[in-house]
Amino acid sequence: MSLKLFDIAVNLVDPMFRGIYRGKQAHADDLKQVLQRASAMGVRHMMITGGSLAESKEALAMAREEGDGLYATVGCHPTRSNEFVEYADGAEAYLSALLQVAQEGKSDGKVLAIGECGLDYDRLHFSAKEHQLKYFEWQFDLAEKTQLPMFLHMRAAATDFIDILHWSAYTCAHIIEEMQACVEQRLYIGINGCSLKTEENLQVVAAIPEERLMLETDAPWCDIRPTHAGHRYLAGLEWPEAKKKERFEMGRPVKSRNEPMAMRQVLRIVAGVRGVSEEHLAHVIYANTCRVFKPATNEA
């Protein structure tokens, strides 16, 4: 089966893909093998998530260095909103620096979106609500100046999130529980392994309009586990054996470290939940994603 997949959220700048866990080298750098496995599973494009100024710069550099099919986002994640306040030259300078990275990356087609930004009230211990609100709104200025879509994140903040979007025309979505309200705001919904944990999650996935659906892995996070409600749909799907990081083997996946080849698993589950073929769903979602993010090689 030949599929074309577009992972809209993969954290390839995470040190785990270089073999580093909690600051310690556990195994060799296997990023290239991770990318090769993704390609073998049909992943044609990936957007490397930028969650801070430093990450955005690193994501853009990686997208340029590692070849075709890799792109970056530029933005500040809500849990890192304090970086605006703590930036040596001030919050406005931080925003200007993000804009510069976004404009540079857009000029050669390597930055496709502004984000990951939004609201996360589940983790206010990282960044206060007032900072999240203020600097989420500020980042709409980046979208306006670059004319790029936004890659958004929301947890436990639906009311404020929707209120902010009411005045914005630049909308595209990440993980969102209040699906219907977000669809009404012209958002697209990105589904990953964490969206497939419970039966209630699966009901939401089944109800998302096909034309508003996208897929992601959020790797190295959000791996699909046997305890997840969606896991039953993976029966019969051949998958390479993973090894614990302590028993690392070059060329094999690392246990509990998600990676972009898992797009194939996400697709299988979502297609099963919705009662459609994987080929049909892959075609529709790939077209949705290319239509919004407009990669340089749009094959939809």
N, C-alpha and C positions, 0 to 999 in steps of 0.2 A: 504494500500500500504506500503510495507516494503522497505525502501530506506537506503542506506549507504552513508553518506555525510562526507566530510573532510573540515573543515573550516581552510584555510591556513593563515588567519590573523584575530585574535581577540585580542583586547587590554584588557585582563582580569585584568591586574594590574592597570587599571584606577580606581581612587577612586570612580567613580560613581557606580561601582558594590559593593561597601561597603556602599552605601547610602550617599556619600560625594560629594557635588557639590560646586565648587569654594571655597573649604576649609571649608565648613560648613556642618554639619551632617543634612541631610534633612529627612532621613528615615533609618530604620534598614538595616544592612548588609544582602543582599539577594543573595550573590554569589551562594550558593548551590542551591537555587531555579532556578537561571539562568541556571546553568549546567543541572539541572533536566529537564527543559523545552527543552533545546537543545537535550538532549538524546531522549526525547519523540518524537521529530521531525526527528529522524534518524541520528543525528550528532554523528558519532562514534569517530572521532578524531578532535582535535583543536590544532593549533599552536599559542601559546601565544607570541605576538610580543614583542621583546626587542628592544627599540629604543635608549637606552643609556646603559652605564655600570651599573648604578643602576637598571634600568628596567630589564636588562638582568639577573641580579642576582635574582631579585624578580620573574621574569617569570620562571626561573629554579626552584626556591623554591616552587612556586605554582604548577608547573607541577609535582613535586615530592610529594607534600602534598595532592593534591586533587584527586589523583587516576588515574586509567588507562585511556588512550585516550587523555591525555593532554601532550603537548610537548612545547618546547620553541625555540625561535630563539635568537641569540646573535649578537649584532651589534650596530652601532650608526647611527641614522637617519640623513639625510643631514641637516635638520634644527637644529640639535644639534651638528654639527661639531665643534663648538667652544669649546666643552667640551675637545677635544684633547688638545687645546691650554691652556685652563684654569686649567687643571689637575695639582695638586700640584707637582707631581713628573715628569711632562713633558708628551709630546704627545706619545713618545715611550713607556712609562710606562703604559699609558692608553690603548694602543694597546695590550701590554703584558697582562694586566689585563683582557681584553676581551678574549684573547686567552686562558687564564687559565680557565675562566668560560666555554668557549666553549668545551675545552678538558674534563673538569670535567663532563659536561652534556652529552657529547657524550659517555663517558665511561659507563654510565648506560642507554643509549638509550633515554635520555630525551631532548637533543638538536639535532634538525634535520636540522638546516640551519643557515647560517651566514646572518645577516641582522636584522632589516630593514635598508638597506643602499642604497645610490644612489645619485641623484641630484634633487634639487627642486628650480628652479629659480623663481617660483611664490612667494617664501617667503625668499628672500635674506635679509630681515630685521632681520631675526633670525640668519642667518649665511652667511658670505660673499662667493661669488662664488669661490674665490681662496681656501678657507678652504674646501668647499664642494668637489671640484675637488681633492685636495690633499688627503683628508682623505677617500674619496670613493676609490681611487686607493690603499691606504694602506690596506683597509679591504679585498682586494683580497688575501693578504698574509694569512689572517685567513682561508679562504677557502682552500688555497693550503696546509696549515699545518694540517688542520683537515680533509681534503677530504670531506667536506660537501658542498651541493649546496648552492647557494646564493639566498636570498630573497630580491628583488630589488624594488626601488621606483624611479619614474621619473615624474617630472612635468615641462613642458615648457623648457626642456633641451635636446631635442632629439638628436641634432647633437653631442654635447659633450658626451652624454650618449653612443651613438652607437660607437663613436670613441674610447672610453675607452674599450668597450667590444670587439673591434676588436682583441685585443691582449690577451684576457682572454678566457680560456676554461671552466670557472666555471660560468654557466649562468642559471638563473631561474628568473621569472619576477613577478612584482606586477602590479600596474595600469599604462598602457602605451597607449598613444594615437596613436603613429605611429606604429600601429600593424604590418603591413607587414614587415617593416624594422627590427622589433624586432624578428619576427618569423624567418626571414632569419639569425639572430644571434643565433638561436637554443634556444630561450627563450620560456617560457610558460607564458600565459597571465591570470592573476587573475581578475575575474569580481566580483564587489560588487554593492550595491545599487547606488553608485555615478556613476557607469558605465552605468546606465539605465535611465538617466534623460531625454535625448532628442532623437528625431527620428534619428539623426545622430549617436548617441551612439548605438542605436539598430542596425543600419546598420553595424557598426563595429563588434558588438557582433555576428551578423549573418555570418560575413565573416571569423572569426577566425577558423583555421583548428581544427577540433574536437580533434585531438590527442595532441593539444597544449593548451587546455582549462582547467582552474581550477576555483574554486569558493571560495569566502570569504565573510565575513560580515564587517570587519573592525570595529566591534562594540567596544565601544558604539556609534561610528560615522556611517555615511552613511546609515541611515535608508531610507526605500523606502516610498515616500510620494504620496498622491493622485495627485499632480501636475506633477509627473514624467511620461514620455511617457510610461515606462514599466508597470505602475501601472494597466493598463487595463487588463493585463494578469492574475491578481490576483482574478478576478471575480469568485466567487464560492469556493474559498479557505477558509475554516473555520479557524478563528484566535482568540485567547483569547483577551478579552477586556483589554486595557491598561488604567491605572489610572495616573493622574498627580502626580508628586512626593509629592505634598502637601496633596494629598489624598491617599497616599500609602496604599496598602493592601498586606500583605505578601502572596506570591503565585501568584500574578498578575504582568504582565509586567508594566514597567514605561513608560509613554507616552514620545516620542521623544528620549528615550534612546534605541538605537539599541542593540540587543543581538544575540548570535549565533544561536538561533532557527530560525532566519530570513534566514538562509541558505535555508530553504524550500521555501521561497518567491523568493530568487534569482534563485534557480533552476527552479521554475515554469515559471518565466519570460523568462529566457534564453532558456528553452525548447520551449516555445511558439513562441519566435522570430525566432528560428531556424526550427520550424515546425517538431519537433521530440517528442517522448514521454518522460515524466519525468523519467520513469524507465530506458530507454535506455541511456539518458544523464547522469543520476546519476551513472550508472555502468561504463560508459566510463571515466567520470571525476574522480571517485574514484580510478579507475585503474591508470590513469595518475598521480594522486597525490601520491599514494603509491609507484609508480615506481620511482618517483623523490626523495621523502623525506624518504622513507623506514622506516615507523614506526615499532616498535617492533612487533605489531600484524597486519601484512599485510594480510588482508582478501580479497584482490582484486582477 
